[in-house]
Each structure stands twice: as structure tokens, then as C-alpha cells.
């Protein structure tokens, strides 16, 4: 088994009110690069900050790193459009940072990214891949992809109150800018991403497509962004079993309709509750208040912990250890 983390950026995240990760665009650009370093090294290295939301919610990379320290799973990081350097070892895909989806072609590199990720997914020797993502603003581009494909238009949010009306307005403007209507790009995944997606979705979908050609088991680790990637794979003709591993925070969000989304696409769903409500700590309290919910493969990491017979009590204590180590050593940014 290999845990794959795909990192990139989209200027869609700069739209005010879209994401808890968008407090400061100049700093937010560092978030995916920092997430890779935290998962790989346990702390930021080249990026000298730990990403937090405006209210202080730490990046889900803290949880993923905590599980990695307990289970020692192998990782592979993919650069799918980073705008800031990272010291984490990465495989660079043919990806440029994504533009605002209201641009007519926000992902010019979509075809190249799909193909590079497909070839990588096909060539990896692992019998199982768990694929997560880190990209601020990604739920809005996911909504764009689901809408253009003609799938159920429901996505989560890193904010406690999901700004779905704003996201739908942005997606409507994006479709208009590309002269597209809802459902018009069904069965055309590359075109869909090129006009209303982001480079991370291209990479996750491409890797999924490639891996399934060699009968590699694929679990998409996350929430509705990974559902959008699964939709792209289905519209590319992938009909083998695919799984989604997510958190209880996503499953309990009534605006998401996770089970309905998964049923539409014939996805098996694993939901893991880390029990953060059982501990009063600043590393976990924002999650129980509705922030973040997913990201950086958090749901997949928690599922791996459960599968490895690591208790959620042990996960919670390790989360505190990782978080306390980070805040003691590093400044934070609202990113």
C-alpha cells in the first residue's frame, strides 16, 4: 500500500468567502507546499510556517502526519501545480497552477497532467493506492466539475457554514465564460477540467485511471473533491470498484449528501470518526466546530489507522504531540 498526496493550487481560492484557507492569498499559496513537508518530515522545512485557518484551525496535515507516525505508511507526493517550492520529495507532473475557474481555460495543462498521472498510476508496483489532495479552493472547482459532467451538484466546505450559493454563482460564471451548460461535458473529463476544474483533479483522476488498468485497488482519501475526481474517472470509462475514505465531519454535513453522491458513482464509502469531541485541545476543537472537515488525505489516514488496529484514542494523543511540537517550533500563517 502507498499513500499518495497530490498538491497544487488554483486562483479560485482567492475569491473572498470561498474557503477558510483563503484568508491571505499571498500566504495561502504556501499551504500545499507546507502540507507536503508536514506529512513527510513532521514539520515545515523550506516553508517556515504551519498553515492555520483565520480562527486557528490547524491544517489536516497534522492528523495525517500523526497517523503516519503511528502506522509508518509509505508516501508519494505529486506536484500538480504548486506555486511555492517545497523541500518534500515530489514527482512533478505536467501541471501548471490553476487559474480562477471564471477564466475560459483555467487549466491549460489538463491533458498533459491527465496523461502524466495516468502513466505514473499504471507504472507504480503497489497493489493498493490511497490518494489524497491538498489544494485551497478545491471544493469550488469540484462543484464546477460535477456540474459540467451532469452529476449531483453538492460539495463540502472548510468553513463551518458552507457558502454553497457563492460557489454556485462562481460555477455559473465559469460555465458562462467557457460557453458551457450543466452536463455538457459528460464523458469528456479532460475538457471538463480544462474549463472548470483544477490541476489536482486532473492528476488524481489520471492516476486513478492508470492504476485501475493494472487492477490496483484505489481508495480516494477525502471528501467531495475526491468524489469529483471519481466522477472524472467514471466519465473516462473506469468501471472497476473505487472507494472513498472520509471523515465523520463530512458524513455528518447535511449540505454534502455524501452517500447520495457515492451511490450515483458506485463508490464504496468508509467513514472514520476520530472522536475529537472526547478531547478538549486546540488541535481538535475547531474540527468539532465544523472547520476543515477533510483534506491532506485525512479520512484515508484515519481509515488506515483503524485498519492497522491503532485506536482513535492513540491517534488523538499523537495529534496533540504533533501539533504541540509544531506550534512550539514554528510560527503559523493564516493560509
HELIX and SHEET records of a PDB file:
HELIX    1   1 UNK A   11  UNK A   14  5                                   4    
HELIX    2   2 UNK A   25  UNK A   28  1                                   4    
HELIX    3   3 UNK A   31  UNK A   41  1                                  11    
HELIX    4   4 UNK A   61  UNK A   71  1                                  11    
HELIX    5   5 UNK A  110  UNK A  123  1                                  14    
HELIX    6   6 UNK A  138  UNK A  149  1                                  12    
HELIX    7   7 UNK A  164  UNK A  177  1                                  14    
HELIX    8   8 UNK A  189  UNK A  196  1                                   8    
HELIX    9   9 UNK A  199  UNK A  212  1                                  14    
HELIX   10  10 UNK A  224  UNK A  235  1                                  12    
HELIX   11  11 UNK A  248  UNK A  251  1                                   4    
HELIX   12  12 UNK A  258  UNK A  264  1                                   7    
HELIX   13  13 UNK A  276  UNK A  278  5                                   3    
HELIX   14  14 UNK A  285  UNK A  288  1                                   4    
HELIX   15  15 UNK A  298  UNK A  307  1                                  10    
HELIX   16  16 UNK A  312  UNK A  329  1                                  18    
SHEET    1   A 7 UNK A  90  UNK A  92  0                                        
SHEET    2   A 7 UNK A  74  UNK A  79  1                                        
SHEET    3   A 7 UNK A   2  UNK A   7  1                                        
SHEET    4   A 7 UNK A 128  UNK A 134  1                                        
SHEET    5   A 7 UNK A 217  UNK A 221  1                                        
SHEET    6   A 7 UNK A 242  UNK A 247  1                                        
SHEET    7   A 7 UNK A 267  UNK A 272  1                                        
SHEET    1   B 2 UNK A  49  UNK A  52  0                                        
SHEET    2   B 2 UNK A 331  UNK A 334  1                                        
END                                                                             
